Amino acid sequence: MPNRDAPKIPVLVSNYLSMRRLALHIAFALMLSPVPYPAFPASPQQSYTNVHQTFLQRLSDAAIERAKLSVRYDSAYVRIPYPNGDVPAGTGVCTDEVIRSYRALGVDLQKEVHEDMQRNFSAYPNQRRWMLAHTDTNIDHRRVPNLQVFFSRKGESLPVTSNESDYKPGELVTWDLGGNVPHIGIVVNKQSSAPGRYLVEHNIGAGPKVEDVLFSWKITGHYRYFGPGGDASR
């Protein structure tokens, strides 16, 4: 016989307990189910890495294409338009290889360097190295020391090492050729005879070349730059 003296469980509490038992049964069944869990979207960091890796590859490809052109080394000061100004296509120096490779990807280093220099003139060596008191859109972006400051401010400064595997296609390297003469080039996706070492596209006087020169001189800088705001999706 039922115990008439036993306390009665309110209907609401009874329903709650029943629903809880049902939820536990369903959860246990799902754990044993062979149906896979839905895939979660890739993390933002993963997408970021893929997009930027593609940008570096495109920059490497643009630099390799530059090596097919005939360019006479000419370091003369030339007045050029602004923005998107350039010296005559058949002439140029080492910095013009970098400028033109980026321009092939829609990045105008003339404009980007000038705008940052206007806002932060004292951060650049114009005054102490060339005794200049103002910016100059004709030449500022064509000077290696200015590009070094710009890439360190707006891009990524990477470690300078003697390990060839630390230098990847699409990255930028600067050197001291001796006597404080600066130089710059782009690491490209072509390997040298040395395992793990990539070649460099540069112009040191004989026009654009892709050569095994990564450790030919003292490295003074190592950078990545993805364009304004780090936007590599262009």
N, C-alpha and C positions, 0 to 999 in steps of 0.2 A: 504494500500500500504506500501511496505517496505520503511523505511526511508533511502534514499540514502545518507544522510549526516552522518548517524551513523557510527562510526569507525568500521572497519571490524576486527574480531578476527583472527589472523594468524592461519593457519591450524595446526601448531605444538602445539600451546597453546590449541586449541580446542580439539585435540587428547588427550593431557595431562589431560584436565578436564574430558573428557569422561572416561579415564582409571581410574582416581581417584574416580569418582562416582561408577564405576564398582567394584573397590576394596572395597569401603565402603559397597556396597550391599552384597558382598561375606562375609565380616567380620561379618556383622549383621546376615546373615543367619547361619554362623557357631556358633554364640553365642546362637541361638535358636535351634540348631541341637541337637537331643538326643544322637548323637554319642559321647562317652566319649573321653576325651583327652588321649593321649598315656601316659602310666606309665613311670615315670623317674626311672633310676636305683637307687639302694640304695646308700646312701652317703658312702664315704670311712670310716667315723667314725663308722657307723652302722656295716659294714663288720668287721672292726677292733674289735669291741666289741664282736661280735659273735665268731670270731676265738679265741680270748683270753679267752672267757668264756669256750669254749670247752677245751682249754689247761688246765685251772684250774680244770675242772672236771676230766680230764684224770690224772692229778697229784694226785687228791684226790683218784681216783680209785687205782692208783699204791700204794699209802700209805696204803690203806685198805688191799690190797693184802699182804703187808709186815707183817701185824699183824697175818697172818696165818703161818708164819715161826718161827722156833726155832733158836733164836740167843742169845748167852751168852754175857752178858755185860762184855767188856774187854777194858780198856782204855790204854793198853800198846802201846808204840811207836813201829810201825812196818814199815819196809822198803817195799815200794810197787813200782810197775812199774809206768811209766809216758809216755803218758797220759793214761786215762781209768784204772788207778790202783785202787786196792781195797784190804782191809784187808780180811782175810779168811771169807767166807760167813757165817760161823757159829758163828762169833764174831762181835762185834761192839759196838758203843756208840750212843748217841742221834743224833749226826751229821750224822752218817752213814745212818740213816733212811732217812734223807733229801737227802743225796748224792745218795743213791740207788734208791729212788723214782724218782728223776730227771733223773738218768741214764736210767731208764725204758722208758723215753720219748726222749732219745737220747741227753741229755744234760750232759756234763762232767764237773761237778763243780771243780774237781781237776784242770783241764786245765784252766777253766775260771778264777778261783780265782788266780791261779799262774800267769797267764799272766797280770791280772790287778795289782797284787801286785808287779810284776817286774817293771811295769811302774810307780807305785805310792806307793812305799814302805812306805813312811812316813805317808800315810793316814791310815795305818794299825797299830794295837797295838803290833806287833811282837817285836819291839825294846824296847818300854817302859814297856811292860808287861812281856815279856819273855827274855829280854836282847839279842835278836837275831839281827845280823847285815846283814842277808841275808834271802832269801826265802828258803823254804823247802817243796818240792812237796810231801813228805811223810805225813806231818801233818798239813800244813797251812789250807787246806780246811776242816779239821776235828775239827777245833776250833771254838766254837760259836762266840766269839768276832770278829774273822776274817769274818765269814759269815754275821754278822750284818753289818759290814762296806761294804762288797761286795754287799749285797742286797740293801743297801741304795744308793750305787753308781750306780749300774747297773739295779736295779729294781725300785720298788716304795716303799717309806716309808709311811705307812698308820697311821692314828691316833691311839694312845693308849687310849682306853676308858674303862669304866666299863659297857658298853652297849653290851650285847651278840650279838645283831643283826648287829653289826659293823664287826663281824668276819665271813668271808665266806669260803666255801670249796675251797681248793687249796691255801689258804693264809698261811703264815708262822708266827709263834709267838715265841718270846724268853722270858725267865723268869730269874729272880734271885731267886734261891732256898733258899737263905740265906747265909750270909757269903761271898757274891760275887761269888757264884758258879752258872755258867750260864747253861741254858738248852734251848732246841729248839724242836719244834714239828710242825706238819702240821695239819691244820684244815681240817676235812674230811666231806663228805656229809652223815653224820649220826647224827641224833638229839638226844640230851639227854632228860631226863624227863622234864627238864625246857623248856617251850615253847620258840622257837627261838634260842636256844643255840646248836651249833654243837659240836661234839666230836673232840678229838685231837688224832692223831697217833704219838706216841713217844716211846722212850726207856729210862727209868729213872733208870734201873737196873735189871728189871725182863724180859727183852726182849721186842720186839715190841708189843705194846698194843694200842687199841683204847678205850679211856677213857674220862670221863667227868672231865677234869682237867683244863679247860681254865682259870678259876679264882682261881686255887689252890695256885698259887704263884704270886709274883709281876711281872707283865708284863713289860718288858724292850724294846720290839721292836715288830713291826707288819709290814709285808712286802708282796709284790707280786713280783715274778720274772718269766719272760716268756722265759728265755734263751738268748743266745747271740744276741744282737741288738734288743731285744724285739720280736724276731721272733717266734710266737706261731704256725706257720703253719707246723712244722715238724711232 
